[in-house]
Amino acid sequence: MDEPHAWLEWDSARARDWIAVPRAGDDKYSRGVLGVRTGSDEYPGAAVLGVEAAARAGVGMVRYLGPRRASDLVLQRRPEAVTASGQVQAWLLGSGQDAASRDRVTEAALLGALAEGLPTVCDAGALDLVGRAAGPVVITPHYRELARLLTRLLSPQGESVAGSEVAAAPGEWAVRAATGLGVTVLLKGSVTRIASPDGTRLTVSQGPAWLATAGSGDVLGGILGALLATHARAIHADAAALPSLAATAALVHAQAATRASAGGPIAALDIAEAVPATIAALLAGR
């Protein structure tokens, strides 16, 4: 496949317009509440990393609803997280979960969130449910996950997609997924590709190679979930805001990794901890 044309590289000048700055009269609810259903008994750390990143990315409240072990770890790290059900403005679903081993209770909870019609990030163990979403969705697969998802999409025709095919032409496959699924696609990689059904095509290529580390994608999901929650009204008014928010999340993620790395190795939590200073630097450009 030929690589598609007309991709726009997202930059700081564009990204800063998508950072919500609280006003004097705002409270935790008006600043946005992100609902999070992530993590599992096998991978509880994904919940911790996503909540950590979201809390540092400007959202007013994070409402974590997940397995007991993950919930305990989330509260140890972020005691301000709320673990009771209630109203949210956006959802982050599926990080640290495996669709193949998902139980009925978890599936019902994910489907319930998707049915609410709110702006939603679908990652990892929620990707296969994206067709059940009632509202605007951003999916955040890596190339192997996108290949599996497209194979399911194309299975009625007996086709399959290999991860190597997606890796060889990521832009083409991101566009195909966005068109076929009717969602915004953030395809993670050394160059992150964002494609939407309306034809928007954005790239983010600022991250260091050290960014390829376990849990990095969970941090990205938290940043993106926070941006969707803080911009829920804008998304409801115009779903075309989704690719801009997805690209902004990827840019913040990449720049936070650069800041945390300073040329050396990093862990996922380092990236999350660098998010506030990264956003402050972006806003200073105003």
Backbone bond lengths (Angstrom), bond angles and torsions (degrees), N, CA, C in turn:
res aa  C-N    CA-C-N  psi(-1)  N-CA   C-N-CA  omega(-1)  CA-C   N-CA-C  phi
1 M - - - 1.462 - - 1.524 110.43 -
2 D 1.312 116.79 141.43 1.449 120.16 175.26 1.511 110.01 -80.11
3 E 1.323 115.86 145.50 1.462 120.05 177.65 1.528 108.83 -71.02
4 P 1.340 119.03 133.27 1.463 120.58 -178.32 1.516 111.50 -69.49
5 H 1.311 115.06 158.89 1.463 121.60 -177.92 1.526 110.68 -98.88
6 A 1.314 115.10 -179.88 1.470 123.65 172.40 1.518 113.25 65.28
7 W 1.335 117.01 36.52 1.460 120.33 172.56 1.521 108.85 -85.86
8 L 1.325 116.29 136.48 1.461 122.34 179.56 1.521 109.49 -105.72
9 E 1.327 116.98 126.82 1.464 120.93 176.34 1.529 108.67 -78.23
10 W 1.325 115.96 122.10 1.467 122.65 -178.84 1.521 109.13 -76.53
11 D 1.330 116.33 137.30 1.459 118.85 -177.13 1.521 110.97 -130.24
12 S 1.324 115.47 177.16 1.466 121.34 -175.69 1.520 111.78 -62.74
13 A 1.316 117.52 -38.15 1.468 120.61 -178.45 1.523 110.63 -60.73
14 R 1.313 116.89 -40.23 1.464 120.16 177.82 1.526 111.00 -74.81
15 A 1.327 116.18 -40.38 1.458 120.04 -174.91 1.525 112.37 -64.76
16 R 1.315 118.04 -38.66 1.469 119.14 -174.27 1.516 112.53 -63.28
17 D 1.329 117.02 -23.70 1.471 119.59 177.55 1.525 112.19 -71.18
18 W 1.347 116.93 -11.58 1.461 120.90 -178.12 1.517 112.26 -110.00
19 I 1.322 116.33 18.53 1.459 121.41 173.79 1.534 107.60 -102.12
20 A 1.318 117.16 119.18 1.468 121.44 -179.02 1.528 109.35 -80.45
21 V 1.306 116.23 122.67 1.467 121.92 178.49 1.522 108.55 -103.64
22 P 1.327 118.43 123.14 1.473 119.77 -177.71 1.515 112.43 -64.14
23 R 1.327 114.90 147.61 1.453 121.85 176.02 1.524 109.57 -100.25
24 A 1.315 115.51 168.29 1.465 120.41 -174.64 1.529 112.23 -57.91
25 G 1.326 117.54 -33.77 1.465 120.56 -176.44 1.515 114.44 -89.57
26 D 1.315 118.48 1.57 1.466 120.42 -177.69 1.533 111.74 -73.53
27 D 1.342 115.14 154.58 1.455 121.13 170.42 1.528 107.99 -129.05
28 K 1.316 117.03 -176.89 1.465 120.09 -174.78 1.523 112.56 -62.37
29 Y 1.327 116.98 -28.00 1.454 119.54 -179.68 1.527 111.71 -79.69
30 S 1.320 116.99 -43.53 1.465 119.66 -179.65 1.517 111.74 -68.78
31 R 1.324 117.62 -22.29 1.461 120.71 177.43 1.523 112.57 -79.42
32 G 1.336 116.72 -8.23 1.457 120.28 177.10 1.516 112.70 108.20
33 V 1.325 115.44 135.20 1.464 122.12 176.99 1.524 107.85 -118.53
34 L 1.312 116.02 124.01 1.462 121.35 178.99 1.520 109.95 -101.25
35 G 1.322 116.26 124.57 1.450 121.19 172.49 1.523 109.82 -89.37
36 V 1.318 117.10 136.49 1.466 121.40 -174.77 1.525 109.56 -129.28
37 R 1.319 115.51 120.36 1.467 122.03 171.90 1.528 106.80 -122.39
38 T 1.302 115.70 89.52 1.454 122.57 -176.39 1.523 109.03 -139.50
39 G 1.329 116.05 175.20 1.452 120.71 175.80 1.513 112.71 77.40
40 S 1.314 114.60 164.41 1.460 122.79 -179.57 1.518 107.68 -157.11
41 D 1.303 116.38 173.93 1.461 119.32 177.17 1.522 110.70 -62.19
42 E 1.338 116.08 -32.85 1.466 120.01 179.95 1.523 112.04 -77.60
43 Y 1.335 116.71 -34.57 1.466 121.12 -175.52 1.535 110.99 -131.02
44 P 1.312 117.77 64.36 1.472 119.77 -178.63 1.524 112.81 -70.00
45 G 1.327 116.76 -24.17 1.455 119.63 -178.15 1.514 113.50 -62.34
46 A 1.330 117.49 -28.00 1.463 120.39 178.70 1.523 111.00 -60.73
47 A 1.331 115.95 -37.26 1.463 119.98 177.78 1.524 110.89 -65.56
48 V 1.326 116.33 -43.52 1.465 120.93 -179.95 1.517 110.11 -61.05
49 L 1.321 117.27 -46.98 1.465 121.08 -176.54 1.528 111.88 -66.35
50 G 1.334 117.50 -41.72 1.457 120.07 179.67 1.513 112.29 -65.79
51 V 1.333 116.76 -43.79 1.466 120.45 178.42 1.523 110.54 -65.40
52 E 1.319 116.75 -43.08 1.463 121.12 178.50 1.529 110.93 -56.84
53 A 1.326 116.27 -48.22 1.462 120.53 -178.41 1.518 111.53 -65.62
54 A 1.329 117.13 -42.75 1.458 120.58 -179.66 1.523 110.92 -62.96
55 A 1.334 116.40 -42.83 1.461 120.22 -178.86 1.523 111.47 -62.87
56 R 1.333 116.73 -28.72 1.462 121.16 -178.13 1.521 113.30 -91.88
57 A 1.345 116.82 -3.36 1.463 120.39 -174.21 1.528 113.27 -102.98
58 G 1.340 117.95 10.48 1.452 119.62 170.79 1.506 117.05 105.83
59 V 1.327 118.08 2.88 1.456 120.06 179.28 1.533 109.81 -76.43
60 G 1.339 116.82 153.09 1.457 120.03 -178.11 1.512 113.86 -78.06
61 M 1.333 117.03 -31.56 1.465 121.23 -179.27 1.515 108.59 -155.98
62 V 1.324 115.45 144.67 1.459 121.35 171.12 1.519 107.52 -113.90
63 R 1.322 115.22 126.20 1.465 121.73 179.06 1.529 107.29 -109.02
64 Y 1.327 116.24 103.07 1.466 120.18 -177.24 1.522 110.91 -94.75
65 L 1.325 116.03 127.15 1.456 122.47 -179.39 1.525 107.89 -130.98
66 G 1.316 116.54 101.10 1.451 119.26 -175.91 1.508 111.86 -159.23
67 P 1.341 117.08 -167.63 1.463 121.67 -177.35 1.526 112.15 -59.01
68 R 1.317 116.31 153.60 1.466 121.65 -175.46 1.531 111.84 -57.67
69 R 1.323 117.10 -48.00 1.460 118.95 -177.89 1.531 111.30 -60.39
70 A 1.336 115.83 -45.95 1.456 119.57 179.26 1.526 110.87 -63.93
71 S 1.327 116.65 -40.23 1.461 120.98 179.71 1.523 110.98 -61.48
72 D 1.331 116.53 -42.50 1.463 120.02 178.70 1.525 111.42 -62.11
73 L 1.329 116.12 -41.27 1.457 119.98 -179.70 1.525 111.73 -69.40
74 V 1.329 116.17 -37.60 1.467 120.52 176.42 1.526 110.30 -60.02
75 L 1.326 116.79 -46.41 1.463 120.60 -178.16 1.527 111.98 -68.51
76 Q 1.321 117.72 -31.66 1.457 119.71 175.77 1.524 111.32 -64.20
77 R 1.315 115.03 -38.36 1.464 119.46 -178.74 1.523 112.26 -84.65
78 R 1.338 116.80 -39.14 1.469 121.82 -175.89 1.524 108.37 -133.19
79 P 1.338 117.93 82.83 1.462 120.88 -176.15 1.517 113.71 -64.33
80 E 1.338 117.46 -16.67 1.466 119.53 178.45 1.524 112.62 -78.75
81 A 1.331 118.44 -10.60 1.463 120.68 176.37 1.526 109.47 -63.19
82 V 1.324 116.13 143.96 1.464 122.19 -179.97 1.529 107.87 -102.54
83 T 1.312 117.17 130.64 1.462 120.79 -177.21 1.530 112.32 -111.75
84 A 1.314 116.84 20.48 1.466 122.02 175.70 1.523 109.16 -108.80
85 S 1.323 116.11 147.87 1.464 120.99 178.70 1.521 110.71 -65.01
86 G 1.314 116.13 153.07 1.456 121.68 178.93 1.516 109.95 171.63
87 Q 1.302 115.57 -174.74 1.459 121.03 -176.01 1.523 111.36 -69.43
88 V 1.329 115.61 140.72 1.460 122.22 174.38 1.528 108.41 -134.80
89 Q 1.326 115.76 163.60 1.470 120.83 177.69 1.526 112.49 -104.51
90 A 1.325 117.39 -15.89 1.463 121.88 179.45 1.524 108.16 -158.96
91 W 1.341 115.12 165.17 1.464 121.11 -179.16 1.519 111.76 -126.62
92 L 1.326 115.70 146.03 1.462 123.98 166.36 1.515 106.55 -118.65
93 L 1.339 117.31 120.99 1.461 121.69 -171.89 1.525 111.89 -129.39
94 G 1.328 116.06 141.26 1.452 121.78 162.21 1.508 118.89 96.21
95 S 1.324 119.68 -16.20 1.465 120.20 -179.14 1.528 110.05 -60.43
96 G 1.330 116.88 136.57 1.454 120.18 179.15 1.514 114.02 71.40
97 Q 1.323 116.56 20.33 1.463 121.28 177.58 1.524 109.51 -124.95
98 D 1.330 115.77 155.92 1.460 122.16 -178.96 1.517 108.53 -123.35
99 A 1.326 115.97 119.06 1.466 119.86 -177.98 1.524 111.49 -60.13
100 A 1.327 117.76 -31.61 1.461 121.07 -176.59 1.523 112.51 -67.83
101 S 1.327 116.83 -27.31 1.470 120.04 -178.25 1.529 112.04 -114.38
102 R 1.313 117.85 14.79 1.462 122.35 -176.92 1.530 110.40 -69.73
103 D 1.336 116.85 132.89 1.459 119.85 177.98 1.527 110.42 -87.20
104 R 1.324 115.74 171.03 1.467 120.16 -174.62 1.516 112.35 -66.90
105 V 1.312 117.07 -34.39 1.462 120.10 179.90 1.528 110.41 -65.12
106 T 1.321 116.04 -45.66 1.467 119.90 178.68 1.516 110.73 -64.05
107 E 1.318 117.32 -43.46 1.464 120.16 -179.97 1.520 111.04 -62.06
108 A 1.320 116.77 -43.23 1.466 119.82 179.02 1.526 111.16 -62.10
109 A 1.325 117.06 -38.66 1.463 120.44 178.94 1.522 111.12 -66.26
110 L 1.319 117.40 -42.46 1.463 120.71 178.22 1.527 111.02 -64.38
111 L 1.319 116.59 -44.18 1.461 120.11 179.52 1.527 111.38 -65.05
112 G 1.328 116.30 -35.96 1.461 119.53 176.88 1.512 111.83 -62.66
113 A 1.327 116.78 -41.38 1.457 120.45 177.84 1.524 110.62 -65.88
114 L 1.319 117.52 -43.43 1.468 120.98 -179.74 1.523 112.06 -64.17
115 A 1.319 116.51 -29.93 1.469 120.79 -178.38 1.523 113.05 -74.50
116 E 1.328 117.42 -13.51 1.462 120.23 -177.73 1.525 113.16 -74.07
117 G 1.307 117.78 -14.81 1.461 120.66 177.18 1.513 114.55 76.45
118 L 1.328 117.56 17.83 1.461 121.45 -178.96 1.522 110.70 -90.26
119 P 1.332 117.99 158.17 1.465 120.11 173.70 1.523 109.62 -56.51
120 T 1.321 116.73 131.91 1.452 120.75 -170.45 1.520 111.83 -139.66
121 V 1.335 114.76 139.23 1.464 122.02 169.28 1.522 107.44 -99.85
122 C 1.328 117.29 123.29 1.457 121.97 176.30 1.522 108.71 -109.97
123 D 1.321 115.72 121.29 1.448 122.10 -177.97 1.523 108.97 -127.31
124 A 1.315 117.21 156.68 1.468 125.11 167.60 1.529 113.19 42.08
125 G 1.338 117.19 -105.95 1.451 122.06 -172.93 1.510 116.04 -73.60
126 A 1.328 118.62 1.11 1.469 121.30 175.95 1.522 112.03 -110.92
127 L 1.314 117.93 -1.26 1.465 120.33 -175.76 1.522 112.23 -62.23
128 D 1.323 117.49 -37.50 1.460 119.92 -176.68 1.523 113.01 -70.14
129 L 1.338 117.20 -12.35 1.470 121.29 -178.24 1.521 112.81 -98.01
130 V 1.326 117.17 3.78 1.462 120.23 -171.32 1.532 112.05 -60.25
131 G 1.317 117.18 -29.28 1.461 119.96 179.31 1.516 113.73 -68.83
132 R 1.332 117.50 -9.29 1.470 121.61 -179.68 1.529 111.89 -97.86
133 A 1.315 117.26 0.80 1.464 120.47 -176.44 1.521 111.05 -73.08
134 A 1.330 115.92 138.56 1.459 121.80 178.77 1.519 112.30 -96.58
135 G 1.314 118.05 -4.75 1.461 121.19 -176.72 1.514 111.47 -133.86
136 P 1.327 117.23 -171.25 1.464 121.99 -177.72 1.519 111.89 -70.56
137 V 1.329 116.02 137.36 1.461 121.33 -173.01 1.526 110.96 -132.44
138 V 1.340 114.35 142.13 1.463 121.61 165.90 1.523 106.50 -116.21
139 I 1.334 117.11 126.71 1.454 120.27 173.69 1.527 108.49 -101.36
140 T 1.348 116.39 148.14 1.462 120.27 -172.95 1.538 110.99 -129.91
141 P 1.325 118.17 61.00 1.463 120.24 -178.38 1.530 112.62 -83.85
142 H 1.340 116.10 158.26 1.458 119.34 160.63 1.521 106.96 -90.76
143 Y 1.329 117.85 178.82 1.463 119.08 -168.37 1.532 113.18 -65.23
144 R 1.337 117.84 -32.88 1.468 118.79 177.90 1.531 111.09 -68.34
145 E 1.330 115.83 -41.81 1.466 119.40 178.86 1.519 111.10 -64.52
146 L 1.337 117.11 -39.14 1.465 119.17 179.52 1.530 110.04 -66.52
147 A 1.321 116.97 -37.92 1.458 119.61 178.34 1.529 110.85 -61.20
148 R 1.331 116.45 -44.20 1.472 119.61 178.83 1.525 111.08 -63.63
149 L 1.327 115.81 -40.65 1.459 119.79 -178.67 1.528 111.08 -66.22
150 L 1.319 116.85 -41.89 1.461 120.28 179.52 1.523 111.40 -69.64
151 T 1.315 117.01 -31.54 1.459 119.45 175.87 1.523 110.26 -63.11
152 R 1.344 116.45 -41.24 1.469 119.54 176.09 1.524 110.18 -63.53
153 L 1.328 116.27 -41.78 1.458 120.91 -178.79 1.520 111.18 -63.47
154 L 1.331 116.82 -37.51 1.455 121.40 -174.73 1.514 113.25 -95.47
155 S 1.328 118.21 -2.44 1.461 121.39 -173.30 1.531 114.59 -57.58
156 P 1.348 120.21 -32.74 1.463 118.11 177.74 1.529 112.87 -58.35
157 Q 1.333 117.37 -25.72 1.458 120.92 178.40 1.534 112.04 -93.61
158 G 1.331 115.66 4.09 1.440 119.79 178.46 1.514 114.52 74.52
159 E 1.316 117.17 15.35 1.456 120.80 -179.16 1.522 110.57 -92.11
160 S 1.313 115.88 160.46 1.450 120.82 173.21 1.519 108.13 -140.59
161 V 1.325 116.00 157.06 1.457 122.21 -179.36 1.518 107.70 -123.70
162 A 1.303 117.21 129.55 1.453 121.92 178.51 1.523 109.83 -92.25
163 G 1.340 115.10 148.13 1.455 118.88 177.44 1.515 112.20 -57.46
164 S 1.326 117.15 -34.44 1.465 120.57 179.51 1.523 111.69 -64.65
165 E 1.332 117.45 -31.70 1.463 120.71 177.51 1.526 110.86 -66.86
166 V 1.326 116.05 -43.16 1.463 119.79 178.95 1.523 110.19 -66.32
167 A 1.328 116.63 -41.10 1.466 120.22 179.60 1.519 111.61 -63.52
168 A 1.337 117.17 -31.63 1.459 121.06 -178.06 1.523 112.82 -76.96
169 A 1.317 117.74 -28.61 1.468 121.33 -179.11 1.525 109.40 -141.71
170 P 1.337 118.22 66.41 1.470 120.69 -172.44 1.522 113.62 -62.81
171 G 1.313 116.77 -37.27 1.462 118.50 -179.39 1.518 112.51 -64.05
172 E 1.314 115.45 -44.33 1.467 120.34 179.88 1.528 111.03 -60.01
173 W 1.327 116.07 -43.89 1.457 119.47 -177.20 1.523 111.79 -74.66
174 A 1.315 117.69 -32.38 1.468 119.73 175.89 1.520 110.24 -63.18
175 V 1.335 116.52 -43.02 1.464 120.66 178.18 1.522 110.70 -64.84
176 R 1.317 115.94 -42.03 1.471 119.49 179.85 1.523 110.90 -62.88
177 A 1.318 116.76 -40.95 1.464 119.94 178.93 1.523 111.16 -66.51
178 A 1.338 117.36 -43.15 1.466 120.76 179.84 1.521 110.79 -60.69
179 T 1.325 116.03 -41.84 1.465 120.55 -179.38 1.520 111.24 -70.55
180 G 1.336 116.31 -44.71 1.457 120.15 -176.20 1.509 114.22 -71.31
181 L 1.338 116.07 -35.12 1.463 120.59 -176.95 1.518 113.09 -95.69
182 G 1.325 117.22 -17.39 1.462 120.41 -178.73 1.511 113.40 70.93
183 V 1.349 116.65 32.22 1.458 121.61 -179.97 1.525 109.20 -131.94
184 T 1.329 115.62 164.97 1.457 120.12 171.89 1.526 108.18 -81.16
185 V 1.317 115.93 132.80 1.463 122.13 -177.29 1.521 109.20 -111.20
186 L 1.330 116.51 124.26 1.460 122.73 169.60 1.525 105.83 -109.74
187 L 1.328 115.69 102.09 1.455 121.65 -177.72 1.524 108.76 -94.10
188 K 1.323 115.71 111.62 1.454 121.36 -175.21 1.526 110.75 -73.38
189 G 1.333 115.09 146.75 1.454 121.05 178.03 1.510 110.06 173.22
190 S 1.330 117.40 -175.04 1.463 119.94 177.71 1.518 110.43 -59.67
191 V 1.330 115.82 -33.87 1.465 122.71 164.90 1.520 106.20 -114.86
192 T 1.310 117.21 118.17 1.460 120.84 178.65 1.522 109.05 -81.78
193 R 1.321 115.86 131.90 1.466 122.18 -179.29 1.519 109.31 -110.80
194 I 1.324 115.92 131.12 1.459 121.54 176.24 1.516 107.54 -119.68
195 A 1.327 116.45 122.38 1.461 121.78 179.57 1.517 109.03 -131.22
196 S 1.324 115.93 142.52 1.466 120.15 179.20 1.520 109.90 -126.43
197 P 1.332 117.51 161.40 1.465 119.98 -178.69 1.526 113.57 -61.60
198 D 1.353 117.96 -23.75 1.460 119.68 -179.21 1.525 113.36 -82.04
199 G 1.337 116.97 2.40 1.460 120.49 176.89 1.511 115.37 100.33
200 T 1.331 118.29 -2.76 1.462 120.65 176.74 1.525 109.47 -63.75
201 R 1.347 115.40 135.57 1.460 120.71 -179.42 1.521 107.96 -138.31
202 L 1.324 116.65 113.16 1.455 122.13 -175.65 1.524 109.89 -126.66
203 T 1.326 115.65 151.51 1.460 120.73 175.48 1.519 109.97 -129.62
204 V 1.323 114.87 151.82 1.472 122.91 172.54 1.525 106.51 -132.95
205 S 1.311 116.63 121.45 1.469 120.05 -173.82 1.524 112.19 -133.64
206 Q 1.325 117.89 27.39 1.455 121.45 -174.71 1.525 114.40 -92.07
207 G 1.315 118.72 -11.34 1.458 120.62 -172.77 1.518 113.52 -73.15
208 P 1.335 117.83 148.18 1.460 121.42 176.06 1.521 110.97 -75.53
209 A 1.319 117.22 158.56 1.464 120.95 177.89 1.528 111.71 -61.50
210 W 1.340 117.00 -24.14 1.464 120.99 177.66 1.532 111.77 -63.27
211 L 1.324 116.75 -14.61 1.465 121.10 -178.74 1.531 112.11 -66.27
212 A 1.324 116.74 -20.39 1.466 120.90 178.81 1.521 109.28 -77.49
213 T 1.318 115.84 80.55 1.462 121.52 -177.00 1.522 109.97 -143.58
214 A 1.310 116.93 153.42 1.466 121.25 -176.96 1.526 111.12 -56.88
215 G 1.331 116.24 133.26 1.456 121.63 177.70 1.506 114.68 89.07
216 S 1.334 117.62 -10.09 1.465 120.29 -179.73 1.528 111.63 -59.25
217 G 1.337 116.27 -41.49 1.464 119.58 179.20 1.515 112.99 -65.97
218 D 1.326 117.53 -30.15 1.464 120.94 177.19 1.527 110.41 -67.07
219 V 1.336 115.81 -37.34 1.467 120.53 176.12 1.526 110.41 -65.24
220 L 1.324 116.63 -43.92 1.467 120.24 177.68 1.525 110.53 -58.90
221 G 1.332 117.23 -42.65 1.463 119.75 178.68 1.512 112.36 -60.09
222 G 1.329 117.08 -39.86 1.457 120.20 178.39 1.517 112.56 -65.51
223 I 1.323 116.93 -42.30 1.469 120.64 177.68 1.522 109.98 -61.76
224 L 1.318 116.45 -46.97 1.464 120.14 -178.66 1.521 111.19 -65.25
225 G 1.332 117.19 -42.53 1.460 119.28 177.72 1.515 111.94 -58.40
226 A 1.329 116.63 -41.43 1.463 120.26 178.48 1.524 111.18 -62.72
227 L 1.324 117.47 -42.12 1.459 120.31 179.70 1.531 111.46 -64.99
228 L 1.331 116.92 -37.93 1.470 118.72 177.09 1.523 110.92 -65.39
229 A 1.330 117.27 -40.59 1.465 120.39 179.90 1.522 111.40 -65.56
230 T 1.326 117.41 -40.17 1.469 119.79 -178.79 1.523 112.26 -75.77
231 H 1.318 117.57 -14.09 1.467 121.49 -179.88 1.532 111.84 -120.50
232 A 1.323 117.14 24.88 1.463 120.15 -175.47 1.530 112.14 -57.89
233 R 1.330 117.28 -41.25 1.471 119.47 -179.81 1.521 111.09 -64.47
234 A 1.310 116.95 -41.96 1.468 120.51 179.59 1.523 110.73 -63.16
235 I 1.332 116.72 -37.96 1.457 120.28 179.73 1.519 110.79 -68.20
236 H 1.323 116.63 -41.06 1.461 119.54 178.32 1.524 110.87 -64.11
237 A 1.315 116.94 -33.81 1.466 120.64 178.80 1.522 111.02 -74.24
238 D 1.325 117.03 -33.66 1.455 121.08 -177.22 1.525 109.07 -157.89
239 A 1.336 116.54 104.58 1.467 120.76 -178.46 1.518 112.44 -64.88
240 A 1.338 117.24 -11.77 1.463 120.35 176.84 1.527 111.92 -65.51
241 A 1.338 117.04 -10.06 1.465 120.02 175.72 1.531 111.77 -69.62
242 L 1.323 117.85 -21.06 1.465 120.73 -173.60 1.530 114.26 -57.59
243 P 1.339 119.92 -49.67 1.469 117.18 -179.23 1.520 113.29 -63.16
244 S 1.321 118.31 -33.88 1.463 120.35 177.51 1.524 110.88 -65.87
245 L 1.319 116.69 -40.68 1.464 120.55 178.00 1.529 110.88 -68.18
246 A 1.338 116.72 -39.74 1.459 120.00 178.33 1.527 110.77 -63.26
247 A 1.326 116.60 -43.19 1.464 120.00 179.04 1.523 111.11 -66.73
248 T 1.322 117.10 -36.92 1.469 120.29 177.34 1.518 110.60 -64.14
249 A 1.328 117.17 -42.24 1.465 120.22 177.25 1.523 110.65 -61.04
250 A 1.323 116.82 -43.44 1.466 120.18 179.56 1.522 111.11 -64.25
251 L 1.323 116.91 -38.01 1.465 120.37 179.40 1.525 111.22 -68.06
252 V 1.332 117.39 -44.88 1.470 120.80 177.22 1.526 109.62 -59.83
253 H 1.315 116.28 -43.68 1.461 122.20 178.64 1.532 110.66 -58.62
254 A 1.323 116.24 -47.93 1.461 120.56 -178.67 1.520 111.79 -65.71
255 Q 1.326 116.40 -43.52 1.465 119.18 -179.05 1.524 111.78 -70.62
256 A 1.312 117.57 -33.33 1.469 120.38 175.83 1.524 110.03 -65.75
257 A 1.329 116.84 -37.80 1.458 120.47 177.45 1.525 110.82 -64.67
258 T 1.320 116.70 -42.02 1.464 120.63 177.87 1.520 110.60 -62.10
259 R 1.325 116.10 -43.94 1.464 121.39 179.88 1.537 110.39 -63.49
260 A 1.334 116.72 -44.18 1.462 120.48 -178.11 1.523 111.77 -69.89
261 S 1.321 115.97 -35.60 1.455 120.45 -176.06 1.525 113.28 -71.66
262 A 1.331 116.70 -47.00 1.470 121.30 -173.80 1.528 110.76 50.92
263 G 1.333 115.60 33.05 1.449 120.62 177.93 1.515 115.27 95.41
264 G 1.325 117.73 -3.70 1.466 120.65 -177.44 1.515 112.33 -122.67
265 P 1.327 117.39 -175.83 1.465 121.68 -177.90 1.527 112.71 -64.75
266 I 1.304 114.97 153.59 1.463 121.58 177.52 1.516 109.56 -138.10
267 A 1.324 115.89 158.64 1.460 123.77 168.98 1.520 108.04 -112.27
268 A 1.326 116.54 162.87 1.464 120.86 -174.54 1.526 112.39 -57.24
269 L 1.328 117.11 -40.75 1.456 119.85 -178.93 1.527 111.56 -63.88
270 D 1.334 116.90 -30.91 1.457 120.40 176.27 1.531 110.69 -60.22
271 I 1.328 115.62 -40.03 1.469 120.81 -179.77 1.523 109.90 -63.27
272 A 1.339 116.45 -47.63 1.463 120.38 -179.85 1.522 111.47 -59.86
273 E 1.322 116.58 -41.68 1.460 120.23 -177.90 1.524 112.21 -67.02
274 A 1.333 117.16 -23.55 1.467 120.71 -179.81 1.524 113.10 -87.20
275 V 1.328 117.70 -3.75 1.470 120.16 -175.74 1.533 113.26 -63.44
276 P 1.344 121.12 -46.82 1.470 119.07 -178.55 1.532 113.58 -57.79
277 A 1.325 117.54 -44.91 1.463 120.00 179.72 1.523 110.98 -66.60
278 T 1.327 116.47 -33.35 1.460 120.42 177.84 1.522 110.92 -66.40
279 I 1.326 116.81 -43.86 1.466 120.23 177.70 1.525 110.58 -65.98
280 A 1.324 117.34 -39.77 1.468 120.30 177.61 1.525 110.70 -59.64
281 A 1.323 116.80 -41.26 1.469 120.52 178.87 1.529 111.33 -65.83
282 L 1.348 116.19 -39.01 1.450 119.36 176.48 1.517 111.74 -61.37
283 L 1.336 115.54 -46.02 1.470 119.92 -178.26 1.513 111.82 -67.91
284 A 1.319 116.91 -30.11 1.467 119.93 179.74 1.527 110.25 -63.10
285 G 1.322 116.30 -23.84 1.460 119.55 178.90 1.509 113.72 -69.19
286 R 1.337 116.89 -13.02 1.454 120.37 177.00 1.524 110.99 -69.11
